[in-house]
Structures are given as C-alpha cells and as structure tokens.
Amino acid sequence: MPKTAIVMDSTGYLTPDILKKSNIKIVALNVTIEDETFPEDKLSVKDYFNKLGKGTSKTSQPSVGAFLEVYKSLKTSGYEEIVSIHLSQKISGTVTAARIAQELLPDVSIKIFDSGSSALGLGLLAWAAADWAETGLDSAEIIRLLTLLKPHTELYFIVDTLEYLQRGGRIGGAAALMGTLLQIKPILYFNSSGEIDVFEKIRSKGKAWQRVLIELERALSTGKSYRIAVIHVGLPEEGIKIARELQERYPKQDIRIFEAGPVIATHVGPGATGLAFHPWPI
C-alpha cells in the first residue's frame, strides 16, 4: 500500500472507476435546494435539476468534521501521509475547512494543496497526485510536482445560458438578459489568481468550442502527451460526440468524458460543456 493517501473534494468529478483504481478519497461539498441540503456526491445532476425546477439553490463547503472523519480513517488504515487537494480558495472555503482539520490533527501528516481551479482542473491534478503516490513518492515530492503541473493545467467552460450566473450574483440581471438576447456564449476559466473569469465572449456555442480548441491545439503543439477531459453538465450524448471528434483528431492523446455535478451545475446551469487538459506524464 502506498504511504501517501490522496484526498479530493467532490468538485473534482473523476469517474468512479478512476477513484477506485487510484484510491482517491472524497470529501463532499453541499448543495441546498430551497430548505433541503444534500451532499453533492449523493445527488445526480438529473435529480438536482428535477428538484430545482424554478426554485433556487446554493452551495456550501464541507464541514471541518467531514474532513476530520476522512483524515482519521486514513490514519487508522495505515497511511503515513495525506495530500488533500481542493477547489480554489477564491471561490470556496473548502481549503480553509481542510486547514482547520489539519490543525486539529497534529499527529497526522497532512499537506493541503489549493488547485486554483475546480471541476476537472482540480480532478486532473488529484489524479496525477494519486499516480505519483502509487509509485511511492512522499507528500513533499507530490506537492512539489503538483506545484509544477498546476500552471499547465487548463480549464475552459462554455456556458449555454447566463441565467444561473445571474442567480448566483456573478453578473447582473440586465447583463444576463442582454447575453440571452444576443446568444452570447461566454467561455469561463480560472485566472492565475484562482478566480472565475471570462476568457472570451463568443456569439455561438459552435464558435466558442472552436475558440477553446485553439487553446488545446496550442498546448498540443509542444509535442507532449496530454490528459484531456471533456466535461458536460447533463449532456452525455454531446460529451460522447465531442470526445469522439477529439479522439479522431488526436488519436495518441488520452481523452475521457466526465460529468460535472450539482455544485458546478448550480453556477453554470444545464447545457454547459467544457474542456480541461494538462501534459501527462510530466
């Protein structure tokens, strides 16, 4: 068994087979719909939108107790070190909750890493960390490698509607209405400060995807192998279509499909798609 355990919050959205094979432990964020709260990993995107209807929802970080439970169980299982990787602290208090739990367990070696991202920007980093842990690397070396890989891990989301961004207070109602009328499809990304930002505003989804693929092509022009994650919010058929087209275009690259969960869905809404990628192995 590896000496180092990997923990990730639920917004990394790795598939169950990867989580099982890589032995990555999950601490779930929460989604509240009206007055009912669910751990994100206990609610599918389909069920989320069915429950949401025309109502409102909000998200919240995991409790300190949730982190303590996972960290203690890993210590009991015989792990000597823990690397805990989470979504950007600029958009969530998850990293803060993890650090409080870390301070409450001085006898457990825990290192917290802020991914500066979310969704598969986070998930790809956790997956890489698990691969390194499997080879026997210690937590200090894993953190060093994550720090090197983080700036080369890119995430782009194409939002189908601005309604959910407006609900969450990220843009004003007038801007949402104008964006809908003009069919603007903003490409969202995490900037170097770990904040959600607009990468570019495009007039159609097809053109937005072409713009994102320019960024992928730029990265692949280095000649390196990449892990490429196609992301969708409740659009499995579209995810499959995009992945097939990319696999035909880049047959030597590792391309997989992932579904974002209710936390991301709360902010980007149905119909959103995205792409995350980084060089692998580094």
Backbone hydrogen bonds in HBPLUS format (Angstrom, degrees):
<---DONOR---> <-ACCEPTOR-->    atom                        ^
c    i                          cat <-CA-CA->   ^        H-A-AA   ^      H-
h    n   atom  resd res      DA  || num        DHA   H-A  angle D-A-AA Bond
n    s   type  num  typ     dist DA aas  dist angle  dist       angle   num
A0080-GLU N   A0003-LYS O   2.92 MM  77  5.30 140.2  2.08 137.6 150.3     1
A0081-GLU N   A0003-LYS O   3.15 MM  78  6.31 156.2  2.21 152.8 150.2     2
A0005-ALA N   A0081-GLU O   2.84 MM  76  6.20 167.2  1.85 149.2 148.9     3
A0083-VAL N   A0005-ALA O   2.86 MM  78  6.22 162.5  1.89 164.2 168.6     4
A0025-LYS N   A0006-ILE O   3.03 MM  19  6.41 166.8  2.04 158.1 156.9     5
A0007-VAL N   A0083-VAL O   2.91 MM  76  6.19 161.6  1.94 154.2 155.7     6
A0085-ILE N   A0007-VAL O   2.85 MM  78  6.12 169.4  1.86 154.6 152.2     7
A0008-MET N   A0025-LYS O   2.83 MM  17  6.19 158.6  1.88 168.6 176.0     8
A0027-VAL N   A0008-MET O   3.03 MM  19  6.37 146.6  2.15 139.6 147.9     9
A0012-GLY N   A0009-ASP O   3.32 MM   3  6.32 156.8  2.37 128.4 129.5    10
A0010-SER N   A0027-VAL O   3.01 MM  17  5.92 133.8  2.22 141.1 139.5    11
A0119-ALA N   A0011-THR O   2.93 MM 108  5.17 109.0  2.45 135.0 147.5    12
A0018-ILE N   A0015-THR O   3.05 MM   3  5.46 121.9  2.40 108.9 122.6    13
A0019-LEU N   A0015-THR O   3.02 MM   4  6.32 166.8  2.04 160.2 164.4    14
A0020-LYS N   A0016-PRO O   2.90 MM   4  6.01 158.5  1.94 148.2 153.8    15
A0021-LYS N   A0017-ASP O   2.97 MM   4  6.03 167.0  1.99 143.9 148.2    16
A0022-SER N   A0018-ILE O   2.80 MM   4  5.77 160.8  1.84 151.0 156.8    17
A0023-ASN N   A0019-LEU O   2.82 MM   4  5.52 112.9  2.28 128.9 143.3    18
A0024-ILE N   A0019-LEU O   3.09 MM   5  5.10 147.5  2.20 135.6 144.5    19
A0023-ASN N   A0020-LYS O   3.27 MM   3  4.95 144.1  2.41  91.4 101.7    20
A0040-GLU N   A0029-LEU O   2.77 MM  11  5.61 170.7  1.78 159.9 157.1    21
A0030-ASN N   A0060-SER O   2.90 MM  30  5.13 174.5  1.90 154.5 155.7    22
A0060-SER N   A0030-ASN O   2.92 MM  30  5.13 150.0  2.01 141.2 143.7    23
A0031-VAL N   A0038-PHE O   2.84 MM   7  5.30 162.0  1.87 156.2 162.1    24
A0038-PHE N   A0031-VAL O   2.79 MM   7  5.30 159.0  1.84 148.0 154.7    25
A0032-THR N   A0058-LYS O   2.79 MM  26  5.29 172.1  1.80 160.7 163.5    26
A0058-LYS N   A0032-THR O   2.91 MM  26  5.29 145.9  2.03 141.8 152.8    27
A0033-ILE N   A0036-GLU O   2.81 MM   3  5.35 154.9  1.87 163.8 160.3    28
A0036-GLU N   A0033-ILE O   3.01 MM   3  5.35 169.1  2.02 129.2 132.7    29
A0034-GLU N   A0056-THR O   3.20 MM  22  6.03 151.0  2.28 154.3 163.0    30
A0042-LYS N   A0039-PRO O   2.95 MM   3  5.51 164.4  1.97 122.9 126.8    31
A0043-LEU N   A0040-GLU O   3.24 MM   3  5.58 164.6  2.26 118.3 118.3    32
A0048-TYR N   A0044-SER O   2.87 MM   4  6.05 150.0  1.96 144.1 153.6    33
A0049-PHE N   A0045-VAL O   3.01 MM   4  6.31 165.6  2.03 158.0 158.2    34
A0050-ASN N   A0046-LYS O   3.03 MM   4  6.22 151.6  2.11 145.5 154.2    35
A0051-LYS N   A0047-ASP O   2.90 MM   4  6.05 158.1  1.95 149.6 154.6    36
A0052-LEU N   A0048-TYR O   2.83 MM   4  5.98 148.3  1.93 146.3 156.6    37
A0053-GLY N   A0049-PHE O   3.10 MM   4  6.11 170.4  2.11 146.2 147.0    38
A0055-GLY N   A0052-LEU O   2.67 MM   3  5.24 151.8  1.75 148.9 150.9    39
A0066-ALA N   A0063-SER O   3.12 MM   3  5.22 128.4  2.40  96.4 109.0    40
A0067-PHE N   A0063-SER O   3.41 MM   4  6.86 153.1  2.49 144.9 150.6    41
A0068-LEU N   A0064-VAL O   2.92 MM   4  6.26 161.2  1.96 153.7 159.6    42
A0069-GLU N   A0065-GLY O   2.96 MM   4  6.12 156.8  2.01 146.9 152.2    43
A0070-VAL N   A0066-ALA O   3.31 MM   4  6.55 160.4  2.35 143.4 147.3    44
A0071-TYR N   A0067-PHE O   2.89 MM   4  6.07 176.4  1.89 164.3 165.6    45
A0072-LYS N   A0068-LEU O   2.89 MM   4  5.89 165.2  1.91 149.9 154.4    46
A0073-SER N   A0069-GLU O   3.11 MM   4  6.18 155.3  2.18 139.2 146.1    47
A0074-LEU N   A0070-VAL O   3.06 MM   4  6.31 152.6  2.14 150.4 157.4    48
A0075-LYS N   A0071-TYR O   3.06 MM   4  6.34 156.1  2.12 147.8 154.4    49
A0076-THR N   A0072-LYS O   2.91 MM   4  6.16 160.4  1.95 151.3 156.7    50
A0077-SER N   A0073-SER O   2.93 MM   4  6.10 138.2  2.10 136.4 147.9    51
A0079-TYR N   A0074-LEU O   3.16 MM   5  5.75 158.2  2.21 161.3 154.7    52
A0078-GLY N   A0075-LYS O   3.11 MM   3  5.37 158.3  2.16 105.7 112.3    53
A0082-ILE N   A0109-SER O   2.82 MM  27  6.19 140.5  1.97 154.6 166.6    54
A0111-LYS N   A0082-ILE O   2.85 MM  29  6.22 157.9  1.89 156.9 164.0    55
A0084-SER N   A0111-LYS O   2.83 MM  27  6.13 168.8  1.84 165.4 169.2    56
A0113-PHE N   A0084-SER O   2.79 MM  29  6.05 160.7  1.83 160.1 159.2    57
A0086-HIS N   A0113-PHE O   3.05 MM  27  6.46 159.7  2.09 169.3 175.2    58
A0115-SER N   A0086-HIS O   2.91 MM  29  5.73 166.4  1.93 164.1 168.3    59
A0088-SER N   A0117-SER O   2.82 MM  29  5.00 152.7  1.90 144.2 151.1    60
A0091-ILE N   A0088-SER O   3.16 MM   3  5.83 166.3  2.18 115.6 119.7    61
A0097-ALA N   A0093-GLY O   3.01 MM   4  6.34 157.1  2.06 155.2 161.2    62
A0098-ALA N   A0094-THR O   2.99 MM   4  6.28 156.7  2.04 151.4 157.9    63
A0099-ARG N   A0095-VAL O   2.94 MM   4  6.20 152.1  2.01 148.1 155.6    64
A0100-ILE N   A0096-THR O   3.00 MM   4  6.29 149.2  2.10 148.6 156.6    65
A0101-ALA N   A0097-ALA O   3.10 MM   4  6.37 161.8  2.14 147.5 152.0    66
A0102-GLN N   A0098-ALA O   2.90 MM   4  6.15 150.4  1.99 143.3 152.3    67
A0103-GLU N   A0099-ARG O   3.01 MM   4  6.25 153.0  2.08 143.4 149.2    68
A0104-LEU N   A0100-ILE O   3.08 MM   4  6.38 139.1  2.26 142.6 153.9    69
A0104-LEU N   A0101-ALA O   3.11 MM   3  5.05 126.0  2.42  93.5 107.8    70
A0105-LEU N   A0102-GLN O   3.16 MM   3  5.33 157.0  2.21 103.7 110.7    71
A0108-VAL N   A0105-LEU O   3.03 MM   3  5.56 166.5  2.05 122.2 124.6    72
A0121-GLY N   A0118-SER O   2.94 MM   3  5.30 136.0  2.13 149.6 145.9    73
A0122-LEU N   A0118-SER O   3.30 MM   4  4.78 146.1  2.42  99.4 105.3    74
A0122-LEU N   A0119-ALA O   3.09 MM   3  5.57 132.6  2.32 109.7 119.8    75
A0123-GLY N   A0119-ALA O   2.88 MM   4  6.13 165.6  1.90 143.7 148.7    76
A0124-LEU N   A0120-LEU O   2.93 MM   4  5.50 165.7  1.95 128.7 132.4    77
A0125-LEU N   A0122-LEU O   3.07 MM   3  5.36 119.3  2.46 103.3 118.0    78
A0126-ALA N   A0122-LEU O   3.03 MM   4  6.37 157.9  2.08 156.2 163.0    79
A0127-TRP N   A0123-GLY O   2.91 MM   4  6.10 156.0  1.97 150.5 157.4    80
A0128-ALA N   A0124-LEU O   2.98 MM   4  6.18 156.7  2.03 144.0 149.9    81
A0129-ALA N   A0125-LEU O   2.93 MM   4  6.17 159.0  1.97 147.1 153.1    82
A0130-ALA N   A0126-ALA O   2.94 MM   4  6.19 153.0  2.01 146.2 153.0    83
A0131-ASP N   A0127-TRP O   3.04 MM   4  6.34 152.1  2.12 146.2 153.6    84
A0132-TRP N   A0128-ALA O   2.97 MM   4  6.32 156.6  2.03 152.2 158.5    85
A0133-ALA N   A0129-ALA O   2.85 MM   4  6.11 155.5  1.91 148.1 155.5    86
A0134-GLU N   A0130-ALA O   2.94 MM   4  6.11 149.5  2.04 143.1 151.0    87
A0135-THR N   A0132-TRP O   3.08 MM   3  5.27 134.0  2.30  99.0 111.2    88
A0137-LEU N   A0132-TRP O   3.30 MM   5  5.83 159.9  2.35 151.0 145.0    89
A0136-GLY N   A0133-ALA O   2.93 MM   3  5.15 155.9  1.99 106.7 114.6    90
A0142-ILE N   A0138-ASP O   3.03 MM   4  6.30 155.9  2.09 152.5 160.2    91
A0143-ILE N   A0139-SER O   2.91 MM   4  6.10 161.3  1.95 151.6 155.9    92
A0144-ARG N   A0140-ALA O   3.05 MM   4  6.25 152.8  2.13 139.9 147.6    93
A0145-LEU N   A0141-GLU O   2.96 MM   4  6.21 159.9  2.01 148.3 153.1    94
A0146-LEU N   A0142-ILE O   2.83 MM   4  6.05 156.0  1.89 150.2 157.5    95
A0147-THR N   A0143-ILE O   2.97 MM   4  6.11 153.5  2.04 146.0 152.5    96
A0148-LEU N   A0144-ARG O   3.20 MM   4  6.53 142.3  2.35 138.6 148.3    97
A0148-LEU N   A0145-LEU O   3.14 MM   3  5.05 122.3  2.49  91.7 106.1    98
A0149-LEU N   A0145-LEU O   2.92 MM   4  6.18 151.6  2.00 148.1 156.2    99
A0150-LYS N   A0146-LEU O   2.82 MM   4  5.80 151.6  1.90 152.5 158.3   100
A0152-HIS N   A0149-LEU O   2.94 MM   3  5.38 146.5  2.06 115.7 126.4   101
A0153-THR N   A0150-LYS O   3.07 MM   3  5.22 166.1  2.09 114.2 116.5   102
A0154-GLU N   A0277-PHE O   2.97 MM 123  5.52 164.5  2.00 162.5 160.2   103
A0277-PHE N   A0154-GLU O   2.96 MM 123  5.52 147.8  2.07 146.8 155.7   104
A0156-TYR N   A0275-LEU O   2.85 MM 119  5.37 156.0  1.91 152.7 160.9   105
A0275-LEU N   A0156-TYR O   2.84 MM 119  5.37 151.5  1.93 151.5 161.0   106
A0157-PHE N   A0188-LEU O   2.88 MM  31  4.98 159.4  1.93 140.2 146.2   107
A0188-LEU N   A0157-PHE O   2.71 MM  31  4.98 164.5  1.74 155.7 155.9   108
A0158-ILE N   A0273-THR O   2.68 MM 115  5.39 172.6  1.68 172.3 175.1   109
A0273-THR N   A0158-ILE O   3.13 MM 115  5.39 154.9  2.19 146.3 152.2   110
A0159-VAL N   A0186-PRO O   3.34 MM  27  6.02 168.4  2.35 165.3 166.2   111
A0166-GLN N   A0162-LEU O   3.02 MM   4  6.25 151.0  2.11 150.1 158.5   112
A0167-ARG N   A0163-GLU O   2.90 MM   4  6.24 151.9  1.98 145.4 153.6   113
A0168-GLY N   A0164-TYR O   3.07 MM   4  6.24 151.6  2.16 140.9 147.4   114
A0170-ARG N   A0165-LEU O   2.85 MM   5  5.23 149.9  1.94 169.4 160.8   115
A0169-GLY N   A0166-GLN O   3.00 MM   3  5.06 159.5  2.04 105.7 111.4   116
A0176-ALA N   A0172-GLY O   3.01 MM   4  6.33 152.8  2.08 150.1 158.4   117
A0177-LEU N   A0173-GLY O   2.94 MM   4  6.17 160.4  1.98 151.0 155.7   118
A0178-MET N   A0174-ALA O   2.94 MM   4  6.12 165.8  1.96 150.4 154.4   119
A0179-GLY N   A0175-ALA O   2.84 MM   4  5.94 156.0  1.90 143.7 151.0   120
A0180-THR N   A0176-ALA O   2.96 MM   4  6.16 152.6  2.04 145.6 152.5   121
A0181-LEU N   A0177-LEU O   2.97 MM   4  6.23 162.5  2.00 152.5 157.0   122
A0182-LEU N   A0178-MET O   2.96 MM   4  6.11 154.7  2.02 148.6 155.1   123
A0184-ILE N   A0179-GLY O   2.92 MM   5  5.05 157.3  1.98 150.1 153.2   124
A0183-GLN N   A0180-THR O   3.17 MM   3  4.98 153.1  2.24  97.2 105.4   125
A0185-LYS N   A0202-ILE O   2.59 MM  17  5.17 172.1  1.60 164.4 167.3   126
A0202-ILE N   A0185-LYS O   3.36 MM  17  5.17 163.8  2.39 113.4 117.5   127
A0187-ILE N   A0200-GLU O   2.77 MM  13  5.30 169.7  1.78 170.8 173.8   128
A0199-PHE N   A0187-ILE O   2.65 MM  12  5.35 152.8  1.72 158.9 167.7   129
A0189-TYR N   A0197-ASP O   2.97 MM   8  5.52 154.3  2.04 152.0 157.5   130
A0197-ASP N   A0189-TYR O   2.81 MM   8  5.52 160.3  1.84 167.2 172.2   131
A0191-ASN N   A0195-GLU O   2.91 MM   4  5.55 158.4  1.96 159.5 158.0   132
A0194-GLY N   A0191-ASN O   2.88 MM   3  5.40 166.2  1.90 122.3 125.8   133
A0208-ALA N   A0204-SER O   2.93 MM   4  6.14 146.5  2.04 143.1 153.6   134
A0209-TRP N   A0205-LYS O   2.91 MM   4  6.20 155.5  1.97 151.2 156.5   135
A0210-GLN N   A0206-GLY O   3.08 MM   4  6.39 153.2  2.16 142.4 150.0   136
A0211-ARG N   A0207-LYS O   2.98 MM   4  6.25 146.0  2.10 141.1 149.9   137
A0212-VAL N   A0208-ALA O   3.00 MM   4  6.39 153.6  2.07 147.8 154.7   138
A0213-LEU N   A0209-TRP O   2.89 MM   4  6.14 157.7  1.94 152.2 158.4   139
A0214-ILE N   A0210-GLN O   3.14 MM   4  6.41 132.3  2.38 136.0 147.1   140
A0214-ILE N   A0211-ARG O   3.21 MM   3  5.21 133.8  2.43  94.3 106.6   141
A0215-GLU N   A0212-VAL O   2.97 MM   3  5.26 123.9  2.29 102.6 116.3   142
A0216-LEU N   A0212-VAL O   3.11 MM   4  6.56 150.4  2.20 145.3 154.1   143
A0217-GLU N   A0213-LEU O   2.84 MM   4  5.99 163.5  1.87 146.9 151.4   144
A0218-ARG N   A0214-ILE O   2.93 MM   4  6.11 151.8  2.01 141.7 149.5   145
A0219-ALA N   A0215-GLU O   3.08 MM   4  6.35 153.6  2.15 142.6 148.9   146
A0220-LEU N   A0216-LEU O   2.88 MM   4  6.17 164.4  1.91 157.6 161.8   147
A0221-SER N   A0217-GLU O   2.98 MM   4  6.03 128.5  2.25 140.4 152.5   148
A0222-THR N   A0219-ALA O   3.31 MM   3  6.12 168.7  2.33 118.3 121.0   149
A0223-GLY N   A0220-LEU O   2.95 MM   3  5.71 167.7  1.96 122.8 126.9   150
A0280-TRP N   A0225-SER O   2.80 MM  55  5.61 160.5  1.84 128.5 135.2   151
A0254-ASP N   A0226-TYR O   3.27 MM  28  6.33 156.3  2.33 178.3 172.7   152
A0227-ARG N   A0278-HIS O   2.97 MM  51  5.72 164.0  2.00 169.3 167.9   153
A0278-HIS N   A0227-ARG O   3.19 MM  51  5.72 148.5  2.29 148.1 157.5   154
A0228-ILE N   A0254-ASP O   2.79 MM  26  6.01 167.4  1.80 169.1 167.9   155
A0256-ARG N   A0228-ILE O   2.98 MM  28  6.43 158.4  2.02 163.7 169.8   156
A0229-ALA N   A0276-ALA O   2.72 MM  47  5.03 176.2  1.72 160.7 161.3   157
A0276-ALA N   A0229-ALA O   2.94 MM  47  5.03 154.8  2.01 142.2 149.8   158
A0230-VAL N   A0256-ARG O   2.81 MM  26  6.11 174.2  1.82 168.4 169.3   159
A0258-PHE N   A0230-VAL O   2.78 MM  28  6.06 153.5  1.84 168.4 175.6   160
A0231-ILE N   A0274-GLY O   2.91 MM  43  4.78 175.3  1.91 133.3 132.6   161
A0274-GLY N   A0231-ILE O   2.80 MM  43  4.78 149.5  1.89 139.3 136.8   162
A0232-HIS N   A0258-PHE O   3.07 MM  26  6.61 142.4  2.22 151.3 162.7   163
A0260-ALA N   A0232-HIS O   2.91 MM  28  6.00 157.0  1.96 150.8 158.4   164
A0233-VAL N   A0272-ALA O   2.96 MM  39  5.42 135.8  2.16 168.7 162.4   165
A0239-GLY N   A0235-LEU O   2.96 MM   4  6.21 156.0  2.02 155.4 163.2   166
A0240-ILE N   A0236-PRO O   2.95 MM   4  6.21 156.1  2.01 149.9 155.4   167
A0241-LYS N   A0237-GLU O   3.01 MM   4  6.24 160.0  2.05 146.2 151.7   168
A0242-ILE N   A0238-GLU O   2.96 MM   4  6.17 165.7  1.98 153.3 156.2   169
A0243-ALA N   A0239-GLY O   2.98 MM   4  6.11 164.3  2.00 148.2 153.1   170
A0244-ARG N   A0240-ILE O   2.91 MM   4  6.08 158.9  1.95 151.7 157.2   171
A0245-GLU N   A0241-LYS O   3.08 MM   4  6.30 162.2  2.12 148.8 153.4   172
A0246-LEU N   A0242-ILE O   2.96 MM   4  6.21 157.4  2.01 151.1 157.6   173
A0247-GLN N   A0243-ALA O   2.84 MM   4  6.03 153.1  1.92 147.4 155.2   174
A0248-GLU N   A0244-ARG O   2.96 MM   4  6.18 151.6  2.04 147.6 154.6   175
A0249-ARG N   A0245-GLU O   3.09 MM   4  6.27 150.1  2.18 139.5 147.7   176
A0250-TYR N   A0246-LEU O   2.68 MM   4  5.82 149.6  1.77 148.9 158.2   177
A0253-GLN N   A0250-TYR O   3.13 MM   3  5.70 167.5  2.15 121.4 125.4   178
A0265-ALA N   A0261-GLY O   2.96 MM   4  6.07 163.1  1.99 153.7 158.2   179
A0266-THR N   A0262-PRO O   2.84 MM   4  5.87 141.1  1.99 140.6 148.3   180
A0267-HIS N   A0264-ILE O   2.96 MM   3  5.40 134.8  2.16 108.1 119.8   181
A0268-VAL N   A0264-ILE O   2.93 MM   4  6.18 150.6  2.02 156.2 165.9   182
A0269-GLY N   A0265-ALA O   2.81 MM   4  4.78 148.1  1.91 126.4 133.7   183
